[in-house]
Amino acid sequence: MKFFIDTADINEIKEASSMGIIDGVTTNPSLVAAVGRSFREVLLEICDAVDGPVSAEVTSETCDGMMAEARELSELRDNIVVKIPLTPEGLKATRICRDEEIKTNLTLCFSATQALLAAKAGATYISPFVGRLDDQSGDGMAMVADICDIYENYGFETQVLVASVRHPMHVLEAAKMGAHVATCPLSVLMQLTRHPLTDRGLAKFLKDWEKVPK
């Protein structure tokens, strides 16, 4: 399974990258707004800091507008993946991007049938939002399981990129289901590194080490 970090904060990206676990980055307008800098400036900085895919989201609502943004974004760096909302206009843009060899990440997916359409349109990645679906009394991981089954049934090349990850169990379940990618905030990535038995074991080792003659 690949890990992407879900942030537009370059310091968080560098921290996660230093652990050797990050394969890419996902951003969205909300994350970019939180850093208080220009979108282009932030995007280029991120692309230059990581070797893997960097998802950059369009903000137009029409196919023509999305395509204008997609073409501009894809010219900035080779590792940019254009993030497109899963709407009828977004599907139209996705098909054109596929024909023009522009990589895409279909975002705001909340059902397996939406994911099926994204794969049919030629999306590079599909981003099911598990946490947000859970918030509305849905079952985000059941959706991911359905998507993985459907994609395997028909041999779709679209990669399942599990998004809106809230806690380590989302990551564990996604990995067991065979999802290709989990994109997580730094806080969740750090939770994955921790276990109380690790902390206690380390504390004991260090305490015992103090007794060793120097």
C-alpha positions, 0 to 999 in steps of 0.5 A: 500500500502507498501512503500519501500525506493529505496536507498543503503544509510543506513542513508536515510534508518534510517531516513525513518524508523524513521517515521514508513512508510518503509516496505522494501528496494530496491537497484541496482548496481548504488545505491550501487556504489554511496555509495562507499562501498562493496556490501556485507557490504552494503547489510548486514547492510541494512538487519540488519536495516530493518525487511522487504524485501531487494532487492539485484540485480544480475549482471550476464547475464546468467541463471547459473550465476544468479542462482549462485548469487541468491543462495549465496544472499539468504543464507545471510539473510532471508529477501533478495529478489533476483532482476533479470533483465527481460530477457529470461535468467532472466525468466529461473532463476526466474522459478528455484528460485520459485522452490527453494523457493527463493524470486525474484523481476523482474526488468527493466520491461517496458511493461505489457506483460513482467509483464505477463511473470514474473508472469507466471515464478513465480516472487514474485515482478514485478518492472515496471519502470514508470519514465524511461518509461515516459522519453521515451514518454511512459505512465508509469502509464498506464502500471501499470494499465494494469499490475494490471488488468491482474494480477487481471484477472488471480489471479496471486500472483506476487506483483506489485512494482512500481519503478522509482518513480519520484514524488508524483503523481506516488505514488497517481496513483499507490495507486488508481490502487491497486499496492501493493508497491511503492519504492521511493527515500527519496526525494519523500517520504519527498515530500509526507509529505508536503503540503503548507496548512500544513506549513501555518496552523502550522505557524499560530498555533504557532504564535497564541500560542505566544499570549496565557498567560503563 
